[in-house]
């Protein structure tokens, strides 16, 4: 499927009214737009960034995410982009290793970790194929409300500085942690985490690591994730309080020292291969669950729910919640949107809680193993819930 990657469109290209306007064309927003458009809804999907631009990500999908991509018919497009199939995961606790095979379950027998330049394009292309109107280079400026405070429209601005107002029945904010939609509606956070970590990551060629590898040692963590182009995304992580001390003076040296603290063998392997892009670092903030629906608006993805990426579950969260929200929107009531938030929270809170504990780095390795058992139990429940859901009519 080929899509015109033009990043700006003239104001007159917008119709005066859409059933749904989705702000943010990444995993959560593009998936939501696709699912609604497939149901015959008139959808406008906008994003201020260009088509298929890169994004900070661990890339790793868990079983529930792969299950949804399979149901949506998108795995062939990802396979065509030579996204590697991952059939084994190894947890490294110091010198101890625990291997886990990806056994067939719910029609899924492998995991994937596509680059965002691949996955986001596949999802946007699928939304366009379903009939959604997609415009990149378009940002949200404001929301329009009736006297009863119900949202009825959006003010949009193209990259050439032109503004227009588009009417809609519902605005979906899928525009990330700094969501403009969430800010404009004043969506409060009612669950907040207490921990946050920081990361440095890069992409390595010809690294001989099969499957996912997760490394843990005292006050450090790392991951090796196979992705497109025969590359591995390699990240190292330390508590936020240690970021400047570890990386500020020399990010390359800090990266390799942190890799070695996790595993001397990993650091040796990294020194023997080549890195295709510069190292990049990021400091995260504690996670949250926000009010994610109201009169004429809803939030999905990081706009409404975010947790630290150390447990590599963010993309799966986004795809899951796109499925839940699109089903609620199709039911067409505020009660359905309330159910969406309740369902999201029931699946998310166990994941959120254990992720916050892991991100604190306040554990020894035996304690961490117990936390990973809890994480695995929560992910299994999530997968079983989604598997049962996708057999039902939307």
N, C-alpha and C positions, 0 to 999 in steps of 0.2 A: 504494500500500500504506500503510495507516494503522496505527500502533502506539501503544498506550497509553504515554505518556511518564512514567508514575508512577515515582518515584525510589526508593521503599522498598517492601518486601514483608515480610509477617509471617514469622517463623521457620518456622512450621508449613507454609508453602508449599514449602519445600525438600523434595525427595525424600531418602531416607536415603543413596542411592548413585547416582552417575553414572559412565558409562564414562570421560568426560573432564571435567575442570574447567578452564576457561580464565579466568585472572585478567587483566582488562584488556580493555575492549570498544571499543578504537580500531581503527585500520586493520589491524594485524597480528592482534589477538585476535578481532575480529569476523569477519574473513575466514577465519581458521582454524576458528572455531566453525561458520560457515556451511558450509564445505567438508566438515567431519566430519559435521555433521547431515545434509547431503544424501546422505551415504553410509550413513545409517541409524544412526549412532553417537548414543548418549544423551549430550547435551552440556549442561553448565551453564556459562553465561557471566556473569561478574559484573564490576562496575566501581564504584569508590567515588564516582565523579562522576555527575552527572545525565545523562539521555538527551540526546544532541545538543548538549552544551555545547561552547563554542569551545575552541580550542587553538592555541598558537603554531605556525606552519607557514608554509613558503614556498608551499604548495599545489601546486606544479608536479609533474605526472607526466611521466615519460619513456615511450618507446614500449612497453617491456616491461610497465609498469604498465597502460597503456591496453589492451594486448593481453589481459592477464588479466581486466580488467573486462569486456571484450568477450566472452571465453570464458565468463565467469560469468553473462552475460546482464544486467549491471547498467548498461550505458551508456544504455539508454532512460530509466531512472529519473533519471540525472544530466542527461540532455537535458531531461526534463520540468521539472527544477529550473532550467532556462535556464543551464546551465553552458556557457560559450562554447567553441566548437571553435577550436583554435589550429593554424594551418596555416603559420606562418612564425616563425622565430627569428632575431634579430639580435644579433650580438656586436659590442660597441663597444670597440675598443682605442684609447683616447685619441680622436683624431679619425677614425681608420679604422673602417670598418664592414664586417662580413662577414655576409651574409644567407644563411640556409639554409631552403629550402622543405621542408615535411614531405611527403615523397613516399610514395605508397602502398607498404606492405611488410607482409607477414604479416597482411593484412586490416585494417591500421591506416593511416588517411590523415590523422589529426589527433591532437593532444594536448589535454589538459584540465588545469585547475588549480582544482578545486572547493574552496569553503570547507569547513573541517572540520565546520561545522554542517550541511553538506549531505552530504558523503561519508561521515562516520561514521554518520549516521542511515541512509543507504542500505544500508550494510554490516550494521548491526545489524538493520534491518528484514528483510534477506535471510536473516540467521541465524535470526530468529524464524520467518519463513515456511518455512524448511527444517526446523523442529522443535526448534531449540535453545531451552532455557529461559534467559531473559535477565533479570537483576536488576541494576538500578542502585541506587546508595546502599548498596552492600555492599562491605566491605573485607576483605582477607585478614589474619587475626591470627596464624596459625601453620600449620605443616604437621605432619601425623601420620606417624610412621615405624614400621615393624616392626623387630624386633631385628636383622634383616640390613640395616638402613638403607634399605630400599625404602620410598618414599612410598606411603601408602595412604589419605590423607584430608587435608581442609583444615578449619581452624577459621575460620568466617566471622562477621562482625559487621555487623548492620544499623545504619542511622542512629539508630534508637531505642535502641541499646545492647545489643541481644540477641545472644548468641553461639549458634552451633550448629556441630556437626561433621558434615561430609558425606564419605562414603566415595567413593573414586575409584581407578581403575587408573592414571591419569596426570594430573598437574597441569601445565598449560602457563602459564608466566609470560609475559604480553604486557603487562606493567605498567610499561614505560618505563625510562628511564635509572636511576631510583632503585628498580628492581624489588625488591619484597619477596620474591618467589620466589627471585630470584638471590641475595639476601642470606641467606635462610634455608637454602639448600642450599650456600652458600659457593662459588658458581661463580667460578672464577678467570679473569682476563683474561690471554690468552696472546699477544695482539698489542695494542700500545698506540701511539697517535699521539703526536706531539710538538708539534702546533700546534693552536691554537683561535682563533677569531675572535669578534667581538661584533657585534651588530646593533641597529638601530632601524628599526621599520617602522610603516606605517600604511596605511589604505585610502582611496583617492581616487576621487571621482566624476567622470565625464565627461572622463577623461584620454584623449587621442587617441593611443594607442599600440596598434598592431595586433600581436598575437602576443607571444611572449616577447622581452624585451630584457634583455641582460646587459651591464653596464658595468664597465670596468676601467681604472684608472689607477694611478700609483705610490702604493702603500700604502692604496688605497681600492678599493671595489667597490660595485656597486648592481644592483638588479634591478627590473623592472616586469613584473608578472604579471597578466594579465586573469583575473578570477574572477567569481563570481555577483553578481547585482544591478547589472550594468553598472559594476562597480568594478574597480580595479586595486590589488593589493597591491604597495606600493613599499617596498623595503628598502634601507638603506645599511649598509656593513660596513667596519670598520677592524680592524687587529690588536688583540688583547685588551689589549696594553700601552697603547693609545691611547684606550681607552674613556672613562676618567674625564676626561682632558684634552679630549676632543672633545665629550662630551655632558653631563657632570655639571652644569656651570654653567647651561646653557640647552639643553635637549634639542631644542627646535624650531630654534634657531639652528644647533646642531651638525648636525642632520639636513640642513638646507638647504645648509650649507657643504660637507658631505660629498657631497651630490648634485651641487653645482656643481663640486667637484673632479673628479668623474667626468665630468660633462657640463654645461656652462653651459646648454645648451638644455633639459636635463631639469629643472634647478632653476627655470628660467623657466616651464616648463609646470606645475610643481607650484604655483608662486605664483599661477597664473592659475585654478586649479581649487580645489575644496573637499574637505576631508578629513572623512570621516564618523565617524571614531573617533579617540580620543586616540592619540598616538604611544606605542609600547611598545618597551622595550629588553630585550635579554637577552645575557648573557655565556655562551658555551659552554665546555665542557671538552674536552680531547683525546679523540679517538675510541678505540674498542676493539673487539676480538673476544673474546668470552667462551666458555668451555666451556658448551655449550647443550643438553646432555642428560645424564641419569644415571638411576639406578634410580627410576622412577616420576615423573620430571619432565623438562621441556624448556623452552627459552626461545625466543622469537620476537620479531621487531621490535627496538626499541631496548633491550629487556631483555638481549639477547645480542649485539647488533651495532649500534654507533653510529658515525657519522662526521659531521664538521662539515656543516651545511646549506648551505654556500656553493656546492656543486655541485648542490643541489636534487634529491637522489636518494632522500631518506628514505622517502617514501611508496611509491615504486616498490620499494625494498628490502623494505618491510613486506609488500606484496602478493606479491612473489616468494617470500619466505621462508614466508609462510602456505601457498602452494601446495606448496613443497618439504616443509614439516613435515607437512602433512596427509597427503600421500602416504606419508611415512615411517610415520606413526602407523597408517595403514590396513594397512601391511605387518605391523605388530604385533610388532616385535622390537627389542632394543637395538641390534643391528647396523644395522637400518634407520635408527634415530636417529643413529648414528654416520655413516652415509652422508649423512644430511641435513646434518649439520654440515660434512662434507667438501665437499659440493656447494655449500653456502652460501659457504664460504671460498674455493673456487676462483673463484666469480663475484665475490666481494666484495673480495678482496685487491687486484686491480689498481685498482678504484675507490677503495678505502681509501687506497692509497699515493699516487695522484695527487691526491686530495682533500687529503691532509695536506700535500702540497707546495704546492698552491694556497693553502691556508689560512695558510701561513707568511708570505705576502706577500713572500717573498724571491725575487722574480723581476722581470725587465723584461718589457715587453709582447711582444717577440719570443719570449722563453722561455715566456711564458704561452701563446702560441698553440700551441707544441709540446706543452705539457701538455694543452691542450684536444683536440688530435689524439689523444693517448693516452687521454684520458677517453672520447672518441667511439668509439674502437676497443673499449674495454672494454664500453661500453653496447651496441654492435652485437653483440658476442659474447654478452652477457647476453640480448638480445632473440632472437637465433637459437636459443640454448639453450632458452629458455622456449617459443618457437614449436614446436620439435621436441618438447618435453615435453608440451605440451598436446594434441598429436595422439595421444599414447599413452594407454592406459587407466591410471587412477590405481593 
